[in-house]
Amino acid sequence: MSLEMEYKITQLDRDGFDEWATLFKRYIEFYEASLPEDQYKKTFERILDSKSDLYAFVMREHQEGSDKGKMVAIAHFFPQQTPWSEQKIMLLNDLFVNPTLRGKGHGRRMIQAVADYSKQLGCLRLQWLTKQDNTTARRLYDTMAEASFVQYRMGL
């Protein structure tokens, strides 16, 4: 008899560095970018620093009787101030679900977990962006939020 796999969303913990870094690197590669190797450790430490406002949720496989299953998804997010309100806006900066598990509702669950946490913090809204040609992700995003702005970037 096979057990059905469950997936649990939790905050990132100190023991999760290797799995988290693997998923974060895959995310960075997806966007055809690169980071210096030491940036992964720096980012991980900022997420774990209780004085920092950089947060992360992870999703893990969970089977009955096991302590901690394999990490399959990550989400990084942080609040931003806005002159339009005293409430902050939560920015979902990075979301990555293992490609073998896409299309099963895991991305939606991760976004909803960030939205719920943002609401608990009193944020005005949750917002995020993706590349225009990321059609797989946009199919999900279009069911959860509206896209009404264009982003411009100026390197400094």
DASUL-V213187 format. One record per run of one state. SS is the DSSP state (helix for helix, strand for strand, loop for the rest). FROM is the first residue (numbers start at 1). LEN is the number of residues. If there is no record, write none. Layout:
SS/FROM/LEN
SS/FROM/LEN
//
This chain:
loop/1/5
strand/6/6
loop/12/2
helix/14/17
loop/31/6
helix/37/12
loop/49/5
strand/54/9
loop/63/8
strand/71/12
loop/83/2
strand/85/13
loop/98/1
helix/99/3
loop/102/4
helix/106/15
loop/121/4
strand/125/4
loop/129/6
helix/135/10
loop/145/12
//
